[in-house]
Amino acid sequence: MAITDVTWRSSGACQGLDAEIFYPENEDHADFALSVCEHCAVRIACLNYALDTREQQGVWGGATARDRRKMLRQRRHTA
């Protein structure tokens, strides 16, 4: 899937929810956002998009920005 292909967004479990839920001031308060993502049908596409575009804030694909930074570091170390 190309980075510019975001057709998956319309199928997200987050559709219709307040976007602020996914951008908590403190990542320790991301539990509700993470629970929405947990059973989302497009979670993997969302996470891959966030990793590919280096999203630096918010919860994407069930991962906080801190989680994604860790994933990217792991990718570099295993590459």
N, C-alpha and C positions, 0 to 999 in steps of 0.2 A: 504494500500500500504506500503510495506517495505521501509525503508529509503534507502536501496541500489537499489531500483527500480527507475531508472531515465530515463526510456524509454520515458516519457513525454517530455523530453528536445528536442527531434527532432521535436516536434510539436509546439514549442514556437514561439511566434511572434518575438522574439529576434534573431532567427536563421539568420545568414548571416550579422548581424550588428556588428559593432566594440564593443567588450566587454567593452572597456573603457567608453562607454556611461553609462553603468550600475554601474560604480565605480567612480562617480564624486568626486573631491577633497573635495567638500563641499556639504552636503546634500541639501542645499538650491538651488543647481543647478541640481537637479535630475528630473526636470519637463519633459524633453524629454523621459527619461527612464520610468518614471511613465506613460506617455501617450502611450508608446509602450505596456506596461503591461495592460493598461485599458481594452482592448478588446481581450486579449490573451485567447485562448481556454484552456490553461493549467495553468492559473494564480493561481488557488487554489492549484493544486499539487505543483507548484513551491514555493508558500508561505509556505505550510505545510512542504516541504523539508527544507526550510531555518529555519523554527521554530524548527523542530525536530533535525536538525544538529547544531543549534545555530550559524548560519552564522553571523559573526560580521561585515561584510562590504558589501557594494553594495546594489543595488535594486533587490529584489527577490519577485516575485508574487505581484508586485504593492506596495511594502512596503520598506521603507528605513530601515537601521539598527536601527535608533531611533524608528521608528514605531514598528519594531519587538520587541525591548526591552520592549516597553510599553505593547504590546500584551502578552509577556511572564510574565510580572509582573501581569497583569490582570488575567491570567490563574492561577497563584499561589494564588492570593487573593480569587478567586472564587472556588478553589479546596478544 
